[in-house]
Amino acid sequence: MNARQLALAGMGGLPLAMVALPLYVHTPALYAREFGVALGSLGVVLFACRLLDTLLDPLLGRWQDMLLPAQQHAANLLACMLGLAGYGWLLYPQAAAALLPQLATALVLVYLAHGWLNIALLRYGAALWPTPAGRMRVAAWREGWGVLGVLLAAALPAWWAASSGELVAMRQFLWLLLPCSVLALLASAMAPAVPAQLAAGRQAADWWRSRSLQLAALVLLLNGLAMALPTTLFQFYVADVLQVSAAAGPLLLLYFLAAMLAMPLWVRLADRIGKVRAWRAGMLLALSGFLPVLWLGGGDIAGFALVCVLTGLALGADLAFGSALVADELGQNVASHGGAAFGVVSMLAKLALALAAGIALPLAQWSGYQPGDAAGGLLYLYAGLPAICKLSAWWLLRRLPQTGVSPCGKSVVPPLC
């Protein structure tokens, strides 16, 4: 499979990432500031919709496993249309007197569509290429498109909002999202078809009994927490410890740009030493790269920029290997169980975000931290909790089978561990 085919197979990651960042980051402030929704009511609606979104992912995945290929394509197209309609409804509510019901309905449409399409893309990528090295390349291209979508979603609305306001900027971004979604649909039509799969080796209800899959799920959850915890506290750290809140946007762009550029390098390393060893190396890079935050203080932009580069390089490994390892464990069962498995993967990512907010923010308050004051335990929570989760994931990851396959198909198992 050549680079053009891989690019076409992963392009769906672009619009999905473009939707996700504004949906989670901008929607709460938009409805509070621009539409005047009370924070208490807004919080209840957002929590209920996100909880529903998280719980439904495994069910959506199991539903996909029961569909024929033609039905899957039709369902994906319907999900894309409903998701775009819901996203437009979020930005163009029709009646000021019924904002909360409209917000809830629009969010459910977007969440369901995004969850369905994300699981479908993961499932398709896992089944597209039957070798571990091939699955890794499909995942890397998909996540690379996703990082590009994050970069666009982080940079363009902020740039436009400086001159036209947040609401106008988000509406302008919608009109960029539409052609990107059309391009992704066209790419999916031209992308390689999934080859015929062999019969599944497990019963439909028994895929989760695999010890390796259970370990992989736990690694994904812990590693997701290690990424979500500093994300939750990032704005507070930049504003109150570094005291450079205006630099938050450029620092995030630097982080994601480093991740996108690093993914091909991690793929090459995994060809030599295997996915598990390569991912463990990425986790160690993340730990060592994040350590300097303990000694940074007010105005240390250059030092934190280096942290963003190093941890961004490590993020490339997280993106390239996580879903690919789950696909390796499923093996020939991707055709019959891929939707259910990647529904759980999607649920775990969302659960990590929810747990991060539920753990980090109350602990920050309990430690004596108040926004606007760098005192208290913010610094140690920002650096310590993610390190504990990352170390736990690194330790568990060693128990997964070493999958290392070069592009020519030869097993690669050098004595590095």
Number of C-alpha atoms within 10 A of each C-alpha: 11 6 11 9 14 21 20 22 26 27 27 27 26 24 27 25 23 26 22 17 17 18 16 12 11 14 20 16 16 18 20 13 14 11 13 13 18 12 14 8 10 19 13 10 18 19 12 12 20 18 14 14 22 21 17 19 29 23 14 21 27 20 15 25 21 14 13 9 13 9 12 16 15 11 18 20 15 12 20 22 16 18 25 21 14 24 22 17 18 23 18 12 15 11 8 11 8 10 16 18 11 19 23 17 16 23 24 20 23 27 25 22 24 24 25 27 23 22 26 25 23 25 25 20 28 31 25 23 18 18 18 24 24 21 22 29 26 28 29 28 25 25 25 28 23 24 25 20 24 25 21 20 21 20 15 15 23 16 13 17 15 10 10 13 14 20 21 15 18 24 17 16 19 19 11 15 22 13 12 19 21 14 17 21 19 14 18 19 13 12 18 15 13 15 11 9 14 12 11 16 13 16 10 14 9 10 22 17 10 13 12 18 20 14 17 23 20 17 22 22 22 24 25 25 29 28 22 23 28 21 18 19 20 15 17 23 23 22 19 20 22 19 18 16 15 10 15 15 14 12 19 21 20 16 23 24 21 21 28 25 15 19 26 18 13 26 24 17 19 25 25 19 22 24 29 22 24 23 27 22 17 22 24 18 18 26 21 14 20 22 14 14 19 12 9 16 17 13 13 16 18 10 14 20 17 17 21 24 22 21 25 26 26 27 24 28 30 26 24 30 24 22 25 24 25 23 28 22 20 25 20 20 22 29 23 24 27 29 28 26 29 27 29 24 24 24 20 23 18 22 19 21 19 19 14 23 17 13 14 20 17 11 15 20 14 12 15 13 19 16 14 11 13 20 14 15 16 26 21 14 20 23 20 18 17 26 25 16 20 24 18 16 24 22 12 16 21 14 12 17 15 17 21 24 22 20 15 8 13 10 15 16 16 10 6 6 7
